[in-house]
Amino acid sequence: MAGGVIFTNGRLIFPDRVADGLALRTRDGRICEIGALTPADGEEVVDLAGHFLAPGFIDLHVHGAVGRDTMEGAGEAFRAICDYHAGGGTTSLLLTTVTAPIDEVVRVLRAIESEGGKIPQLRGAHVEGPFISREKHGAQRPEFIVEPRPELVAPLLEYSGAIKRVTLAPEVPGAPELISGLTKAGIASSGGHSNAWEEEARAGFERGMRQVTHTFNCMSSIRRREGERVAGLLEFALSEPEIFCELIADGHHVGTTLMRMLYRAKGAAGICLVSDATAGAGLPNDSRFTLGGADCLVRDGAGWIADGSALAGSAARMIDLVRQMTRSVGVPVHEAVRMATETPARAMGWKNKGVLAEGMDADLVALSQKLEVMDAYSGGELLG
């Protein structure tokens, strides 16, 4: 399809509306025309039969799927993960590491760098930990948490071309300097697994932190200090317009009222839906898997530490999150899709992705009226 195709009879999803009566033409991996178009002689035609056409979904936080994990550091595992999530409409993703010894993280980054350009959905790495809070470690293994000392950061930054995003706790010693260095290198800093006070979150923001990881989960909130109630990272993120908030809208991590509150505070322009999917995604209930070496279990469609002490990522794909936002939270479909497309693209500065517009990458997903994925395309090429 890189040579040219026209999508007809569809309902096109833009960030601010759903439009009927338009066709979309792609050529050489890009969207080249949108309008009241008619197929040219010999042109390949995809008749959407009244179904939706949206930009391909962008997932900034993916650990694994179908029993495979990013930390395997193997191209075969990466391809299995990307293929599974393409079935949920994801055409761009960041493979996400866990808190582990630095040399293990470096090994995975090396593998991700070597796969660059070989897997169409793979956009790079999201390094989650090990520079996080012990008090808010969640499913991350606390024995591997370290402070971001220069001798630990330097080996990671040798792969700055592969790293697109780092989750860290802005209050840990050395974090402000790390955030400054990441910002200078063009790497996004995201506050997460954090017990920060308001002023510590703001210090991270002033150094360049513009995102927070899995909002409401493993994140400091209002506490009393010397009689005064003081905001944590959560309230700082909700109140700061320039902060993009991740949301795992899988129906397990965050309750409906909290999702609605986040939507009222940030709007579709400030929320990035993420799956935080682990190796348990795509496996049946009671399946065993590991996350960072910890024994985990799929239970009721979510990932859990085997002893039930904490959630261990999700078993969801992006389409599950889009449906959850529309059906449980009551978000209009174009806004739910925006949280999975335009907003994460803008958060990451990916100017050629996330919107149906002329000149953009032809990353597309066809959705049924019931929001089921029919087909996904990367650069105009059918995935799966």
N, C-alpha and C positions, 0 to 999 in steps of 0.2 A: 504493500500500500504506500510505500514511500514515494512511488512515482505519481500518485494522485488518486483520490477517491472523494466522492461526495456523499454526505450523510443527509438524507431527506426524510420528510414526514416525522420529524422529531420535535420534542419540546426542549429547547435549549435552556440550560440553567446558567444564569449570570449571577454575580454577587448580589445584585439588587432586585432580581426578578426572574421569573420563568417566562420565556417568550415562545409563542407558537408561530407557525407560518414561516420559519426561517430554515435554510439549509446551510450546511457547513462543508467547505471544500479544503482538503489537505493536499500538500505536495512537498516532496523532499523533506519529510519529517516535521513540517510546520503547517499551522493553519494559515491558509492563504486568502480565504474569502468567506464572508458570512453575509447572507442576505436572501432575497427571494430569487434563488438560483434555479436553473434547470440543468440537468445532466448534459454534458457534451457527448458527442458521438464517441462510442467506445470507452467512455469513462466508467470506472468501477463504481457501482451504486450500492450503498447500504441503506435499505429502507427500514427506518426505525419504527414504523407502524404506530406512531403516536406515543412512543415511549420517550423517556428522558435521555438527553445527552449532556454530560457534565464534564468538567475538567477531571483528569485523573486525580485520585486521592493522594495526599502527601502525608506520610506517617513518620514523624520525627523521633519515634521511640519504639523500637522493635528488637526484642531479645531473641525471638525464635519462633518456631512452629513445627508441627508434625514430628516432634521428638528431636529436632535439630536445634542447636544453640549457637549463637554468635561466637561464644567463647571457644568453640571447637577450632576456630581459626582455619577453616577449610572451605575451599571454593564450592565443593559439593554441598556442604551444609548451607552456605550462603544462597546458592541457587534454589535449594529446596524451600528455604524460608521465603525468598522473594516470590517464587512461583505460587506458594500457598496464599500469600497476601495479595497477589494479583487477582486471585479469585474473589477477593473482597473489595476490588476496585482500586487497590493501591498501585500506582505507577511510579512513585518515587518514595524511597524510604532511607532512613539512617539505621544501619545495624548498630545495636547498642551493647556496650560492654557492661560488666558488673564490677563491683569492688573486689579486687584481686591483687596479688603481688604485681608490682609495676612491670616486671619482665613478662608476665602473662598477658597483660594488657598490650604491651608493645608487640608481642608475637601476633596478636589478633589484628592490631593496626597494620602491621606489615602485610598480613594476608589480605586485608581489605584494600590496601593500596595496590597490591598486585592484581586484584580483580577489577580495578578501575577500568571502565569501558567494556568489560566483558559481560556484565549483567546489566541489562538496560535500566532496571529499577533502582540499582544501587547508587546512592548519591554520596556515600561516605559513612563516617562513624560518628556516633554519639557516645562519648565517654561518660558513663554515670559512676561517680566515685573514682578513686578512693578518698577524695578530699571532702569528706562529708562529716556529719555530726554523729557521734556515738549514741547520743540520746534519741536520735531519729533515724536509726539505721534501717528499720523495717526489715525487709527480707535480705538486705545486703549484709554480708558477713562482717561483724565488727572487728574481728581479729586482723583484718586487712586494711582497716581505715588508718590513714596516715595524714600528716600535715603536708601541705604542698611546698616542701623544701626544694630549693633550686636543683639539687642533685637528683630529685625524683621527677621533677617536671621536665627537665631537659631531655631525657630519653623519649618522652611522649611527644614533645614538640619537634623531634626529628621527623615526625609523621604529620606535621601540621597541614600538609596538603590533603590528607585523608580525614583528619578530624574537622568536623563541621560544628560541633557543639559539645560542651562539657557541663555536666551537672555537678555543682559543688555547693558547700555550705558557706555563705559569705562571712560568717562569724569566726571561722577557724583561723588560727594564726597563719599568716601568709596569704590568705584568700584575696584580700584587696590587691596585692601585688600580682597575684595570678590572674585575676580578672583584667587588670590593666594589660598584662602581657598577651592574654588571649584576644582582647579587643584589638590590640595593635596588629596581631597576626590574622585578623579577620575571622576569628573563631567565636561563635556565640557562647556567652556564659549564661547558665540557667541556675537559679537558686533552687535547691531541693535537698531533701534529707537534711533539713536545717532546723536548728533551734534558735535562730537569730532573734534578737530584739529589733525593734523598729529602726533604731539608729544604725545597727549593723547591716540591716537590709539596705538602708539608704546609702550607706558607704559603698556597698557593692554596686548599687545603681549608679552612683556618681563615677565609678570606675568603668562602667560600660555594661553592667548586667541588665539585660532587657527581657529576660524570660524567667519563668518559674516552672518547675517540674511537678507533674501530677498534683495539681492544686487540690488542697484539703488533705492530701495523703502525705504523711511523714513531714509535716510542715508546722512550724510554731504558730501559735495563735495568741489571743489576748491572755495576758497574765498580770498579776498584781506585783508591783515593785514599789516598796516604801509607801504603801497605801494607795498608790495610783495604778489604775489599769492602763497597761501599755500594750500597744500593738505588736504583733509578731510579723513574720514574713507574709503570712496569709493576708492580713489586713493591709499591709503595705502594698502588696501586689494588687489587691482589689481597688485601692485608692489611687494608684499611679497609672495614668492613662497610657504611658509609654511601655508598660510591662505587658507582654503576651503571656497568657496563662494556658498551660497544658491542662487538658481534662480527659480522664479515662471514663468516658460515658458508657460503661459496659453494663450498668445496672447492678454492680456489686461494689465498686470502689467508693462511689459517691451517691448519696440519696437524692431523690428527685427534688426536694426542696432546696438542697444546697446547689444542685445544678441550675435550678431556676434562679437562685440568688446570684450565682456567678454570671449567668446570662444577663440579668438585669444590671449588674455592675459593669460588665465589660462589653456586652454586645457581641455579635458575631465577628466583628472586626478585631476583637481582642482575645478570642479563644481559639486555641489549636487543639482539635481533637487528636488524641493519640491512643493507640491500642495498648502500649506497654505489654505486648504479647510475648509470652514465654514459649518454651518448647512444648508446653501443654496445649497450645492452640492447635485445634484440629484433631485432638485426641479425645476419645470417649471418657465419660466420667469414670473415676477411680483409677485412671491411668497414672503411672508414676513417671516423674521426670526430675531433672535437677536444674537448679539455678545457682550458679556460682559455687557448685559443689554441695549445696544444701538439698536434701531430699524433699521433694514436693509432690503434690497430688492435685489432679483435676477433680473438683467437687462442685456440683451444681453449675457447671459452665464457667468456673473461675479457677485460677491457680492459687493454691495454698501451700504454705510450709506444712510438711506432712503431719506435724503435731498440732496443727490448727492454730498456731500462735499468731500468724500474720498472713495476709494475702501475699501471694508471690506472683505479681504481674497478673495479666489477664489471659483469657483464652479466646479473645475477640479479634475480629477484623474490622477495618474502618467502616464498612457498610453497616455493621452492627451498631456502631456508635452513632452514625447518621440516623438510623431508624430510631434509636433510643431518644435522640434529641427531638425528633419530630413527634413521636408517639407518646412519650412520657412527659417531656418538658413542654411540648406544644410549640416548638420553634418552626417557623415556615421552612419548607423544604429548601428553598434557595439559601436561607441563612445557615441551616445545618450543613449543606454542601460547602458553603463558604468557609466554615470552620475546618473543613477537611481539605481545602484547596487554596483559595486565595490568601487566607490568613496565615497558614504556615509558610507559604511561599514568601509572603511579605516579611514575616518574622525572620526568615533566613536570608533575605535579600536575593532570592532566586527570581530574577526579573522576567524570565521566559516561561514561567510555569504558573499554574493555578487559576487561569482565567481563559475563557473562550474569547479570543480576540485575534485579529489578523497579526501575523508575525510571531505568535506564541508557539511553543512546542506542541506538536499534535499528540499530547498525552490526554487520553479521553476515556470515559467510562460510560457505557450505555446501561441505563437502569430501567427496570419495569416500573409500572405505576405503583407497585407494592414495594418499591425500593429494593429490588433484588438485582444483583449484578448479572447482566446478560453477556457483555464483552468488555474487555479493557484493552487499550492500545497505548503503546509507548513509542513516541516519534512516528506515529501513524501505522505502526506494525502491531498486528494482533498478538496479544500475550496469551500463553497457555494453549 
